[in-house]
């Protein structure tokens, strides 16, 4: 029997059982599915050795369990690190101007929003935007101009912002 056929038979005979075991061990089906899939991939990559083990299924189950636990530990560690790094920081609230600008950006087309953010917030030149995005220089300048005009409509009159109406009298 060839290696791939041997592995296919092993997988068909054991995968449901290993998934059930790991699901019960870690308590979450989705995490178990990811870990078991990765464990079988690793088994496939080492099948020439693992196929000769006394219990290849135990190897896969152990690897899957360790992967699931490792994923869980990484998530917990990220959470602790985040809390530790931000525990004593005071974060100021957003200014009204910031909120209005973000709302105006959300109302303009995505391509215009992208070039405005790259130009005005990231501080890239038109040529740098072209190099980063592949958008032709003429298109970048057009979208910048149109985006600024569209944003100006939302930023010039507070009554227009509240109602969502654009100033079309210009």
C-alpha positions in Angstrom: 0.0 0.0 0.0 1.4 3.5 -0.9 1.9 6.1 1.8 -1.0 8.3 0.6 -3.4 5.3 0.6 -2.1 4.2 4.0 -2.6 7.7 5.4 -6.0 8.0 3.9 -7.1 4.8 5.5 -5.6 5.9 8.8 -7.4 9.3 8.6 -10.7 7.7 7.7 -10.5 5.3 10.5 -9.4 7.7 13.2 -10.4 11.3 12.5 -13.9 11.3 13.9 -12.8 9.6 17.1 -9.8 12.0 17.5 -12.0 15.0 16.9 -14.5 13.8 19.5 -11.8 13.2 22.1 -10.1 16.5 21.6 -13.5 18.3 21.6 -14.3 16.9 24.9 -10.8 17.6 26.3 -10.7 21.3 25.2 -14.4 22.0 25.5 -14.9 23.8 22.2 -15.7 22.1 18.9 -14.3 24.9 16.7 -11.0 25.0 18.5 -10.8 21.2 18.4 -11.5 21.1 14.7 -8.7 23.5 14.0 -6.2 21.7 16.2 -7.1 18.3 14.8 -6.8 19.5 11.2 -3.4 20.9 12.0 -2.4 17.7 13.8 -3.4 15.5 10.8 -1.4 17.8 8.5 1.6 17.4 10.7 1.1 13.6 10.7 0.9 13.6 6.9 4.1 15.5 6.7 5.8 12.9 8.9 3.8 9.9 7.9 6.9 7.9 6.8 7.9 7.8 10.5 4.6 8.1 12.3 3.1 5.1 10.5 5.5 2.9 12.3 4.6 4.1 15.8 2.8 1.7 18.1 -0.2 4.1 18.2 -0.2 6.8 15.5 -3.7 7.9 16.6 -2.4 8.7 20.1 0.3 10.8 18.5 -2.3 12.8 16.5 -4.5 13.2 19.5 -1.6 14.4 21.7 -0.5 16.9 19.0 -4.0 18.2 18.5 -4.5 18.6 22.3 -1.2 20.5 22.6 -2.1 22.8 19.7 -5.4 23.6 21.2 -3.9 24.3 24.6 -1.2 26.4 23.0 -3.7 28.5 21.1 -5.6 29.0 24.3 -2.5 30.0 26.2 -1.5 32.5 23.5 -4.9 34.1 23.7 -4.7 34.3 27.5 -1.2 35.7 27.4 -2.2 38.4 24.9 -5.1 39.4 27.1 -2.9 39.6 30.2 -0.3 41.6 28.3 -3.0 44.0 27.0 -4.4 44.5 30.4 -0.9 44.9 31.9 0.2 47.5 29.3 -3.0 49.5 29.5 -3.9 49.2 33.2 -2.5 52.6 34.3 -3.1 54.5 31.0 -5.7 57.2 30.9 -7.2 57.5 27.4 -8.8 60.8 26.6 -12.2 60.7 25.0 -12.5 61.5 21.4 -12.9 65.2 20.6 -16.1 66.3 18.8 -14.0 67.4 15.9 -12.5 63.9 15.6 -15.9 62.3 15.7 -17.2 64.6 13.0 -14.2 64.0 10.7 -14.5 60.2 11.1 -18.2 60.4 10.3 -17.5 62.5 7.2 -14.9 60.0 6.1 -17.4 57.2 6.5 -19.8 59.0 4.1 -17.5 59.4 1.2 -16.6 56.6 -1.3 -14.1 54.0 -0.1 -11.5 54.9 -2.7 -11.6 58.6 -1.9 -11.4 57.8 1.8 -8.4 55.6 1.3 -6.3 58.3 -0.5 -7.4 61.0 1.9 -6.3 58.9 4.9 -3.0 58.0 3.2 -2.3 61.7 2.2 -3.5 63.6 5.2 -3.1 61.1 8.1 -0.2 58.9 6.9 1.4 62.0 5.3 2.2 60.3 2.0 2.7 62.3 -1.2 0.6 61.6 -4.3 3.6 59.7 -5.8 4.0 57.6 -2.6 0.3 56.8 -2.7 0.7 55.7 -6.3 3.7 53.5 -5.4 1.9 51.9 -2.4 -1.5 51.3 -4.0 -0.8 51.1 -7.7 -3.5 53.7 -8.3 -2.5 56.0 -11.2 -1.3 59.4 -10.1 -4.0 61.3 -12.0 -6.6 59.1 -10.3 -5.1 59.7 -6.9 -5.3 63.5 -7.4 -8.9 63.2 -8.7 -10.0 61.1 -5.7 -8.2 63.5 -3.3 -10.0 66.5 -4.9 -13.4 64.8 -5.0 -13.0 63.4 -1.5 -12.1 66.8 0.0 -15.1 68.4 -1.7 -17.4 65.7 -0.5 -16.0 66.0 3.1 -16.3 69.8 3.0 -20.0 69.4 2.4 -20.3 67.3 5.5 -18.0 69.5 7.6 -19.1 73.0 6.7 -22.6 73.2 8.3 -23.5 71.5 11.6 -27.2 71.4 10.5 -26.2 69.3 7.5 -24.2 66.9 9.7 -27.1 66.3 12.0 -29.6 65.6 9.2 -27.2 63.8 6.9 -28.0 66.3 4.1 -25.2 67.6 1.9 -24.9 71.2 1.1 -25.8 71.3 -2.6 -26.4 75.1 -2.9 -22.8 75.8 -3.8 
